[in-house]
């Protein structure tokens, strides 16, 4: 099991920026692939960004490419999501997710992830 705690959500006007963090514990972090998902009211939880266990590979949803950046610091057991040029449609609860894996790949679907954080609210006003 990997325990995850997100932080950094909040409210910003459109065009603003926010940075989310997710601290992990319970497994060697260098063997855990990480992802960020989001869920808006009345919608399915959707993939936002993923990063391989080494940080060498990343993947993004088309809706956030060029605006969001996922990164990780294996020495701090933390994954980050830098969100720039935020839009009202980015409003959602953001969840980090962990996948215990020895492979250096990025996982992009909900079913592939084993552990989830509690979520943090991001609200973007127009």
C-alpha positions in Angstrom: 0.0 0.0 0.0 1.0 3.6 -0.7 -0.4 6.4 1.4 -0.9 9.6 -0.4 -1.7 13.1 0.9 -2.4 16.0 -1.5 -2.0 19.7 -0.8 -2.0 23.0 -2.7 -5.6 23.3 -4.0 -7.5 26.6 -3.9 -9.3 29.2 -5.8 -7.8 31.4 -8.6 -9.2 33.5 -11.4 -8.9 32.3 -15.0 -5.4 32.6 -16.3 -3.9 32.1 -12.9 -1.6 29.3 -11.6 -1.6 26.7 -8.8 0.8 24.1 -7.8 -0.4 20.8 -6.3 1.8 18.4 -4.2 1.3 14.8 -3.3 3.4 13.2 -0.5 3.7 9.4 -0.6 4.7 6.9 2.0 4.6 3.2 2.5 6.6 1.9 -0.4 10.0 2.8 -2.0 8.9 5.9 -4.0 11.4 5.1 -6.8 9.3 2.0 -7.6 6.0 3.8 -7.8 4.6 5.4 -10.9 2.4 8.4 -10.2 -0.5 10.1 -11.8 -3.0 13.0 -11.3 -6.7 12.7 -12.1 -9.6 15.1 -11.6 -13.3 14.8 -11.1 -15.7 17.6 -11.8 -19.3 17.6 -10.4 -21.4 15.1 -12.4 -18.5 13.9 -14.4 -16.3 10.8 -14.5 -12.8 10.9 -12.9 -10.4 11.6 -15.7 -6.7 11.3 -16.3 -4.7 14.6 -16.2 -1.1 13.6 -16.2 1.2 10.7 -15.4 4.9 10.2 -14.7 7.0 7.1 -14.7 8.7 5.9 -11.5 12.1 7.4 -12.6 10.5 10.7 -13.9 12.0 10.0 -17.3 8.6 9.7 -19.0 5.4 11.8 -18.8 2.0 11.8 -20.4 -0.7 14.4 -20.4 -4.4 14.7 -21.3 -4.9 16.7 -24.5 -6.9 19.3 -22.5 -3.9 20.2 -20.3 -0.9 19.8 -22.7 1.2 22.9 -22.7 -0.4 24.3 -19.5 0.2 21.6 -16.8 3.5 20.0 -15.9 4.0 16.9 -13.7 7.2 16.3 -11.9 8.6 14.3 -9.0 11.3 14.4 -6.5 12.2 10.9 -5.4 14.4 12.2 -2.6 11.3 13.9 -1.1 8.8 11.1 -2.0 6.6 13.8 -3.6 5.0 14.4 -7.0 3.9 17.8 -8.2 1.4 19.2 -10.7 2.2 22.8 -11.8 -0.9 24.3 -13.4 -0.7 27.4 -15.5 -3.2 29.3 -17.6 -6.0 27.8 -15.6 -9.5 27.8 -17.1 -12.9 27.5 -15.5 -13.2 24.1 -17.0 -10.2 23.0 -14.9 -12.4 23.3 -11.8 -12.5 19.9 -10.1 -11.3 17.8 -7.3 -7.8 16.7 -8.1 -6.5 13.3 -6.9 -3.0 11.8 -7.0 -2.7 8.1 -7.6 0.1 5.6 -7.2 1.0 2.4 -9.1 3.5 0.0 -7.6 5.5 -1.1 -10.6 9.1 -2.0 -11.6 8.4 -0.9 -15.2 9.5 2.6 -16.3 6.2 3.4 -18.0 3.4 5.9 -17.5 0.0 4.7 -16.6 -3.0 6.6 -17.9 -6.2 4.9 -16.8 -8.0 4.7 -13.4 -8.0 0.9 -13.4 -4.2 0.8 -13.5 -3.7 2.7 -10.3 -3.7 1.0 -6.9 -3.8 3.8 -4.4 -5.5 7.2 -4.2 -5.2 10.3 -2.2 -8.2 12.1 -0.6 -8.4 14.8 -3.2 -7.9 18.6 -3.2 -10.3 21.1 -4.6 -9.3 23.4 -7.4 -11.7 26.2 -8.4 -11.1 28.5 -11.3 -13.4 31.5 -11.6 -14.2 33.3 -14.9 
